[in-house]
Amino acid sequence: MRNLYIHVPFCAGKCDYCAFYSEPAPDTALIRLWLDRILSQLEENATRLKDAETVYFGGGTPSLLPDDVLKRLFAAVREAVPNAVEISIEANPFTVTPEKAAVLTSFPNRVTLGIQSFEPALLDAIGRRAHAGPDPEEAVRNLRDAGLRNLGLDLMYALPGETSDLWRRDLEHAIELNPEHISAYSVTPEPGTPFARMVAGRPEDDALSEAMWEQSGLILGEARLPRYEISNYARPGFESRHNSNVWYGQTYLGLGPAACSFDGTDRWTQVSDLRAWLDGTPPEIDRIPRRARLGEVLMMGLRTIRGWTRCEFEVATGTNWDDFSAQLNELAEHGLVTQTEDTIMPTERGLAFWNDIAESLVFAP
């Protein structure tokens, strides 16, 4: 397995828009049961992980874990994945005190802060809970003072009541914090979430969302944070290596409830229930025909600005993309991709309408 993902399922409170599996932060006894199972699984998979090059701690809110739990977790991962070059962890700004920043930078070399918006009214509109603790600016200072050199910020746009001017203000505020990476996602009403129920029946303003996406590319590009994937922007050399590896079809092992794994052929997902996962409930296996899997790998690489080279695709899959020539030609005719004998790249229109690319390749006859 070339990449490791560890899901930390604990949050101080679940935001209305969130569809990721999480649980309210329980007593420390349950956290330690989760940790013990993770440590056991790291030992079981030591041989598979010895050559992994990235580690990603996601959630949930990994930075909510007690310091001693984080230290034990980091020590075990360091031993299991000795060759990792990028170690990423997600953090909520309100948790990042100077003491927590020191722990977060003791092993991870990349920290992403979940800002979403700097506008309190917009955060209220999506049920983003406010908590006592450092504000984003203070959290950034704490991380920089602790020695962090690879900082990411997560933002969301097309929030209820948001205008282009408010989105510009959020982008400019983020740029002022001088991060190496920014992710900017359009808020999506995921089925079953309180946010989806709140906006049910309201017409979606796709034109405004698309305009904000274009606005992001212009403003962040001018700030020397060019887009390298549909929703991700980075200073050159600071692109997320973990995510890029996944987009380009590399294998990854996911540990923790709701975590996904991919061995190059099959994908499997752990049960989205902490107690069931602790009890050893087996994962759900996503086994699909090889052609569909190849289409999936091909379309994931086309999320990125640079797309695929023929050599990269053959290394990732053991075959070429010639069986998808009809679909790729049709996508090119519609202005969604450009292609040569040796490369395929999405156009700007293709990035904006990537779902059309995905549908064409995954459901190719």
Residue pairs with C-beta under 8 A, 6 or more apart in sequence:
1 45
1 48
1 49
1 52
1 251
1 252
1 253
1 261
1 263
2 51
2 52
2 53
2 54
2 245
2 250
2 251
2 252
3 52
3 53
3 54
3 55
3 56
3 242
3 245
3 246
3 250
3 251
3 252
3 253
4 49
4 52
4 54
4 55
4 56
4 77
4 80
4 81
4 84
4 252
4 253
4 255
5 55
5 56
5 58
5 242
5 252
5 253
5 254
5 255
5 259
5 260
6 38
6 55
6 56
6 57
6 58
6 73
6 77
6 254
6 255
6 256
6 259
7 21
7 58
7 59
7 60
7 254
7 255
7 256
7 257
7 258
7 259
7 270
8 34
8 57
8 58
8 59
8 60
8 61
8 62
8 64
8 65
8 256
9 21
9 22
9 23
9 34
9 59
9 60
9 256
9 257
9 258
9 274
10 22
10 23
10 24
10 25
10 26
10 31
10 34
10 59
10 60
10 61
10 64
10 65
11 22
11 23
11 24
11 25
11 59
11 60
11 61
11 64
12 24
12 25
12 61
12 64
12 92
12 94
12 129
12 131
13 24
13 129
13 131
14 22
14 24
15 126
15 127
15 128
15 129
16 126
16 127
16 128
16 193
16 194
16 195
16 198
17 126
17 127
17 128
17 156
17 187
17 188
17 189
17 190
17 193
17 195
18 190
18 193
19 190
19 191
19 192
19 193
20 59
20 60
20 258
21 60
21 257
21 258
21 272
21 273
22 59
22 60
22 61
23 60
23 274
25 31
25 61
25 64
28 66
28 69
30 274
31 65
31 66
31 69
32 69
33 278
34 256
34 274
34 278
35 69
35 72
35 73
37 277
37 278
38 73
38 76
38 255
38 256
39 72
39 73
39 76
41 255
42 49
42 76
42 77
42 79
42 80
42 255
43 80
45 80
45 253
45 255
46 80
48 253
49 80
49 81
49 253
50 80
50 81
50 82
50 83
51 83
52 81
52 83
52 84
52 253
53 83
53 84
53 85
53 86
53 241
53 245
54 84
54 85
54 86
54 87
54 88
54 241
54 242
54 245
55 77
55 81
55 84
55 86
55 87
55 88
55 108
55 242
56 88
56 89
56 242
57 73
57 87
57 88
57 89
57 90
57 108
58 90
59 90
60 90
61 90
61 91
61 92
61 95
61 114
62 70
62 89
62 90
62 91
63 89
63 90
63 91
63 92
63 95
63 96
63 100
63 104
64 92
64 95
65 73
67 99
67 100
67 103
70 103
70 104
71 103
71 106
74 106
74 107
74 108
77 84
77 87
77 107
78 107
85 241
86 109
86 110
86 240
86 241
86 242
87 107
87 108
87 109
87 110
88 108
88 110
88 111
88 112
88 152
88 240
88 242
89 104
89 108
89 110
89 111
89 112
90 111
90 112
90 114
91 100
91 104
91 111
91 112
91 113
91 114
91 139
92 113
92 114
92 131
93 113
93 114
93 115
93 133
93 134
93 135
93 136
93 138
93 139
94 130
94 131
94 132
94 133
94 134
94 139
95 133
95 134
96 104
96 113
96 133
96 134
96 138
96 139
96 142
96 143
97 133
97 134
97 142
98 142
98 145
98 146
100 142
101 139
101 142
101 143
101 145
101 146
101 148
102 146
104 111
104 143
104 146
104 148
105 111
105 143
105 146
105 147
105 148
109 148
109 149
109 150
110 150
110 151
110 152
110 181
110 240
111 143
111 148
111 150
111 151
111 152
112 151
112 152
112 153
112 154
112 181
112 183
113 136
113 139
113 140
113 143
113 151
113 152
113 153
113 154
114 154
115 136
115 153
115 154
115 155
115 174
116 123
116 126
116 128
116 154
116 155
116 156
117 123
117 128
117 155
117 156
117 159
117 162
117 170
118 136
118 169
118 170
118 173
118 174
119 162
119 166
119 169
119 170
120 130
121 161
122 159
122 160
122 161
122 162
122 166
123 130
125 159
125 160
125 161
126 156
126 159
126 160
126 187
126 195
127 194
127 195
134 142
136 153
136 177
137 177
140 151
140 177
140 179
143 151
144 151
149 180
150 180
150 181
150 238
151 177
151 178
151 179
151 180
151 181
152 179
152 180
152 181
152 182
152 183
152 240
153 174
153 177
153 179
153 181
153 182
153 183
154 182
154 183
154 185
155 170
155 171
155 174
155 182
155 183
155 184
155 185
156 184
156 185
156 186
156 187
157 167
157 170
157 184
157 185
157 186
157 187
157 209
157 212
157 213
157 216
158 186
158 187
158 205
158 208
158 209
158 212
159 187
160 198
160 199
162 212
164 208
164 211
164 212
164 215
167 212
167 215
167 216
168 215
168 219
171 184
171 215
171 216
171 219
171 220
172 219
174 182
175 219
175 220
175 223
175 225
179 225
180 234
180 235
180 238
181 225
181 232
181 233
181 234
181 235
181 238
181 239
181 240
182 220
182 225
182 232
182 233
182 234
183 231
183 232
183 233
184 213
184 216
184 220
184 231
184 232
184 233
185 231
186 209
186 212
186 213
186 231
187 195
189 195
189 196
189 199
189 200
190 196
210 352
213 352
214 352
216 227
216 233
217 227
217 233
220 226
220 227
220 233
221 227
221 233
224 235
225 233
225 234
225 235
226 233
226 234
226 236
226 305
227 233
227 305
227 351
228 234
228 239
228 304
228 305
228 306
229 239
229 243
229 244
229 247
229 303
229 304
229 305
230 303
230 351
230 354
232 239
232 240
232 243
234 240
244 304
245 252
246 252
246 262
246 300
247 300
247 301
247 303
247 304
248 297
248 300
248 301
248 304
248 308
248 312
248 316
249 264
249 297
249 300
249 301
249 313
249 316
249 317
250 316
251 262
251 263
251 264
252 260
252 261
252 262
253 261
254 260
254 261
254 269
254 270
255 270
256 270
256 277
257 270
257 271
257 272
257 273
257 274
257 276
257 277
258 269
258 270
258 271
258 272
259 269
259 270
260 267
260 268
260 269
260 270
261 267
261 268
261 269
261 283
265 290
265 293
266 285
266 286
266 287
267 285
267 286
268 283
268 284
268 285
268 286
269 283
269 284
269 286
270 277
270 283
271 277
271 281
271 282
271 283
271 284
273 281
288 296
291 323
291 364
292 362
294 317
294 319
294 321
294 323
294 324
295 324
295 361
295 362
295 363
295 364
296 361
296 362
297 313
297 316
297 317
298 308
298 313
298 321
298 324
298 344
298 361
299 354
299 357
299 358
299 360
299 361
299 362
301 307
301 308
301 312
301 313
301 316
302 308
302 337
302 344
302 345
302 346
302 350
302 354
302 357
302 361
303 346
303 351
303 354
304 346
305 345
305 346
305 351
306 345
307 337
307 343
307 344
307 345
307 346
308 321
308 343
308 344
308 345
309 342
309 343
310 320
310 321
310 341
310 342
310 343
311 342
313 320
313 321
314 320
321 328
321 344
324 361
324 364
326 364
327 360
327 361
327 364
328 337
328 339
328 344
330 360
331 337
331 350
331 356
331 357
331 360
332 338
332 339
334 356
335 347
335 349
335 350
336 346
336 347
336 349
336 350
336 353
336 356
336 357
337 344
337 345
337 346
337 347
337 350
337 357
338 344
338 345
338 347
339 345
346 354
346 357
350 356
350 357
